[in-house]
């Protein structure tokens, strides 16, 4: 059998397969296209022309689907050959579509539905029916709402979470732990931090230098703590960190690591070196025995003791007493 005859037979077969759905697809609101095993466009609707920005007759004359639009999923190409490999109907979300002739950074956000056409007698793949839903506008709108939501709980200067978010997040975590059996609970520790002599930094170097210091300390906090930890700007030069699943000892280690990193950081603003240190107070919430506010008060008392004892140090409050774990006096 010649290739021309074989191709004609395959075209007739896929057309016959598609005929079962032809009346149904007339009422589809989404774009669709029928592709044969060689990637050629067999059928398409006006919505596909709108999505691709081409006239329908141009689409139907295209040599292949890939010459009109190319897809990618998680950064990997998803051409007609990859789509042809699916043996059963499937939906694929979060697909990127790139139109021919458009800049690389202009992409569509798509949901694809694939229905393979297989010749029943031989099991040969004839092609597939491809449904495309363009959700670019919806995705962009969701991203805008997401950005606004993030902005509402993020401090604009430091990009850390706000005090309001802290006061919402911590009680919810404590409440969740209180509903669990004791053997399923994990520790929740809090670290309260304060930049030493921050007023003197503002007075000596200026408020822009003070902002520079706040940004740098915040950056170091993000680098030092885990991604699961919640770093917040509590107000002014004071910071708070929630450490889920961190014991008293581990929270102290993390706080001291931060203190050391801030001390070691060389901060230069407008050619002036600004020495910066940090004092910290640590407490672990005793779930079921105290409120989160009481644990915060213990962390605050530990922080006060760090500053009283000479600053640039970490102090812990174990519920009964304050323990100084690291001290590097900076004077008064």
N, C-alpha and C positions, 0 to 999 in steps of 0.2 A: 504494500500500500504506500503510495507516494505521500510526502509530508503535507502537500497541499490538500489531498483527500482526507488525510488523518486530521488535519487542522479543521477542515470543514465539518467532519463528523463530530469532533469535540465541541465545535461551536453550536451545532444542532443539539447536542446532548445537554449542554449547559443552558441553552435557550429553553429546552423542554423542561429542565429542572426549575428554572426560574418562573416558567409559566404558571406553576402552582401557586405562586405568591403574587402574580402580577396585579390582580385586582386589589389585593390587600395593600400593596405598597403605594397605590395611588393616593391613599389617605394619610400617608406618613408625613409628619411635619418636619422630620429630620432629613438630612442629605443621605443619599444612598448611591452606591455604584456596584455593578456586577463585573467581576474581573475573571478572566479565564486563566488557565494554568501558565500562560506565557506573560501574564501581567497586562494584557490588553483590556481596554474598557469596552464592555459589551453593551451595558445599559447604564443609565444614570438619570437623575431627575434634576429639575430646575434648581432645587436647593443646593445641590452639589456645585452647580455653576456659580451660585451666589457665594458659597463658602470659598471657592477657589478663585473667584474674581474673573472667570472666563465665561464666554458664551457656551451654551450647551453643545452646539455643533462642534466647537473647538475641542471640548472635552471628549466627545464621542469619536473624534478623529485622532485622538492622542495615541502615540505608539505604545505607551505604557502608563500605568498609574503613577509610577515614580517620576515620570516627566512632568506631572501636574503638581503632585504634592508628595512630600516624603515625611515619614513619621519617625519619632524616636521615643523610647521609654527608658527613663532613668539614665539618659545620656547615651543609650545604645540604639543604633539604627534599627528600624522596624519596617523594612521594605516589603514588597509584595511576596517575595520568596519566604520571608519569615511568617507572614500572615497565612500563606498557603500551607504551612506546616501544621496548623491547628486542625485536629481531627474531629472536633465537636464544637458546637456553638459556645462562644465565650464573649464576655464583656471585659474591656480593658479601660481602666480609668487613668487620668493624669497623663495622657499622651500628648506630646508636643508635635505640632504639624508645621512644616515649613513649605511655603508656596514657592513654586519655581519663579525665578526672577526677582524675588524679594530679598532684602538684606538678611543676613544670618541671624541678626538679633530680633527680627520681627517674626514671632511665632504665634501659632494658635494653640489654645488649650482645648483638647478634644476628649470625648468619650467615644470609644469604638465598640461596635458590636459586629462579630464575625460569625457568619453561617456558612460552613463549607459545603460545596456541591461535590458529591461523590457518586460515580456511576455504580449503581447497585449490583449489576451483573459482574463487573470486573474489580470493583473497589478502587478504580482509578480516580484520582483527584482531578476534577474538571475546572475548578476555580472556587470562587467564594462570593457571597453577598456581603458587602461592607456597609454598615450603617455608621454615619458620622454625626455626632452632636457637638456643635461648636459652643463651648461654655467659656470662651475667652472673656466676654463682658462680665459674666457672673463671677468668674474667678478674680478678675481685677477689682470688682466691687467688694468681694469678700476680703481681698488683701487690704483694701482701703480701710474697711471696718476693723480688720485685725491690727493694722498700723495704729489706728486711732485708739483702740483698746490698749495696746502696748504703751502708747504715749501717755494714757491716763494713769498708768500705774508705774511710770518710769520717771525718775528724776532727770530733768533735761541737762543738767550740768555734768553729773557723774555717770549717767545711764544706768545707775543701780535702781532697784525697786524703791518705791516710796515708803514712808512710814505708814501711810494708809493701807498699802498692800500688805505690809508686815502684820499690821493689827487685824487684818482679815484672814491671812493665810495661817498664822500660828495658832489661833484658837481653833480653826477648823481641823488642823492636824492633831491637836491635843484631844479634841472631842472624838475624833476617829479612833485614836488609841484607846480612849476610855471605854469604847464600845467593844473592844476586843478582849478575849481572855488574857490573863497576865502572861501566859507562856507564848502568846503571839505578838505581844507588844514589842516595839523597839524604842531605843532611847531617842529623845529629842533634846539636843543641847543648844544653848544660845551663847553667843559671844558678843559682848558690847565693847566697842572700840572708840577711842578718842585721840585725835591728833594733839600731841603735846605742844603747849605754848602756841596754839594757832593764832591767837590774838596778836602775839608778838610778831608772828610772820606777816600778818596783814599790816601791822603798824610799821614794820621795818622795810618790807619789800613792796607793799601795795596790795590792793585787793585782787588785781589781776594775777599776781604771784600766788595769792591765796587760792584762787580758782585753779591755777595750774597744779598746785599741791593736791587739792581735792581730787582732781582728775587722775593724777598719777597714783595716789593711794587707792582710788577705786579700781584702776586698772590692775594694780598689784593684787588687790583682793580677788578679782575675777580669776587671775592666773593662779592664785594660791589655793583657793578653796575648790571643792569638787563642783561639777556641773549640777549636782543634785542639791547643793547648798544654796540658800537664798540670801543674797547680799543686799542690804538696804541702807540707804542714807536716812538716818533717823532724824537728823536736823543739824544744821550748821556743820561742825566738824566731827559729829558723832555718827557712828555706824553700828548696825546690828546685823548679825548673821545667824540664820537658823540652820542647824546641822542635823538633818534627819538621820537616824540610824548611826549616830556618833556617841560613843560613851563619854563619860566625864574625862577620862584620860586622853582619848583621841581628840576631843574638842580642845583640850589644853595644848596638845601637840600642834594642832592646826593653828591655833591662835598664836603660839610662840613662833611658828614658821612665818606667819604673816608679820609679826613684830620684827623679826630678824630681817625679812625681805625689805621692809620699809626702811629700816635703819641702814641697810646696805645700799639702797638705791641712791644714786648720785643725781640729785635734782638741781638743774641749772636753769634759771630763768633770767633772760636778758643778761647773760654772761655773769650772773651772780649765783654762787652755790648756796643753796638753802638746805641746811641740815634739818631732817625731819625724822621724828620718832613717834611711836604709837604706844599707848597704854591700853590694856585689855582686861576685861572681867569675864569670867566663864561660870556658867551654871548649867546643870542638867535638870530638866523638869521631872519632878517626881510624880509620874502619872497616877492619878487617883488619890493623891495625898495632898496636892497643892494646885493652885490655879497657875496658869501661865504667867499672870501678873506677879505672883509671889516669886516665881523663878526669875523673872525679869528684875525684880527688886534685889534679889541676891546677886545677880550678875552686875547690877549697878553698884551695889555695895563693894563688890570685889574690884570693880573698875576704880571706884573712889579710893580704895586702899592702895591700888597700884600707883595712883597719882600722889597720894599722901606719902608713900614710901620712897618716892624719888623718880617716878615716871619711867617710860621705856621698859615696861615689864608686864608680865601676865600674872593675874591673881585669880584664884578659884574660890568659889563658895560651895562647900559640900553639903550645905543645909545646917551645919552646926558651927562651922568656923571657916575663916578665910585662910587660904594657903597661897603663899607667894612661890611661884615656880621658876620665874626667870627675872633677873633684875640687872639692869645696866644703868646706873644712875647718870643723869645728865645735868646735875646741878639742881637748882631750884627755879 
